[in-house]
Amino acid sequence: MNTSITVDYFKEYRKELGFTNQGDVKKFFAGKDITPTVDYNYIKLLNTRLIQIIKKMNLLVSKDI
């Protein structure tokens, strides 16, 4: 069985998946329609920890001066 990959093959493939154009297929496979959620509380905690680390490092550095 020799299956040639042609423009018509891809059109039929998209049609079988329920899409009419290449852009919609790309968006679907890339998950572009799914909005990512951001855990702002986690980011806040990380920023707080970063501030604590910098303060501790500054205390050590300023002690040696």
LINJO-V325715 format. One record per residue. RES is the residue in three letters. PHI is phi in radians with two decimals (999 if undefined). D_FIRST is the distance of its C-alpha to the first C-alpha in Angstrom with 1 decimal. Layout:
res | phi | d_first
RES | PHI | D_FIRST
RES | PHI | D_FIRST
This chain:
res | phi | d_first
MET | 999 | 0.0
ASN | -1.90 | 3.8
THR | -1.82 | 6.3
SER | -1.48 | 9.7
ILE | -1.64 | 12.7
THR | -2.19 | 15.3
VAL | -1.02 | 18.6
ASP | -1.14 | 17.3
TYR | -1.07 | 14.7
PHE | -1.16 | 17.8
LYS | -1.07 | 20.0
GLU | -1.15 | 17.9
TYR | -1.05 | 17.7
ARG | -1.09 | 21.5
LYS | -1.07 | 22.1
GLU | -1.11 | 20.4
LEU | -1.40 | 22.7
GLY | 1.67 | 25.6
PHE | -2.05 | 26.4
THR | -1.84 | 27.0
ASN | -2.50 | 27.3
GLN | -1.14 | 26.3
GLY | -1.06 | 29.9
ASP | -1.14 | 30.1
VAL | -1.14 | 26.9
LYS | -1.06 | 28.3
LYS | -1.07 | 31.6
PHE | -1.11 | 30.2
PHE | -1.17 | 28.2
ALA | -1.44 | 31.3
GLY | 1.27 | 33.6
LYS | -1.12 | 35.8
ASP | -1.50 | 37.0
ILE | -1.76 | 38.5
THR | -1.42 | 42.0
PRO | -1.23 | 42.9
THR | -1.69 | 46.2
VAL | -2.05 | 48.8
ASP | -1.57 | 51.3
TYR | -1.14 | 54.4
ASN | -1.12 | 56.6
TYR | -1.10 | 54.7
ILE | -1.10 | 54.9
LYS | -1.08 | 58.7
LEU | -1.11 | 59.1
LEU | -1.12 | 57.3
ASN | -1.11 | 59.5
THR | -1.07 | 62.6
ARG | -1.11 | 61.7
LEU | -1.07 | 61.1
ILE | -1.08 | 64.6
GLN | -1.07 | 66.1
ILE | -1.09 | 64.6
ILE | -1.11 | 65.9
LYS | -1.08 | 69.3
LYS | -1.11 | 69.5
MET | -1.15 | 68.5
ASN | -1.10 | 71.1
LEU | -1.09 | 73.8
LEU | -1.16 | 73.0
VAL | -1.20 | 73.0
SER | -1.23 | 76.1
LYS | -1.19 | 77.9
ASP | -1.41 | 77.6
ILE | -1.47 | 79.0
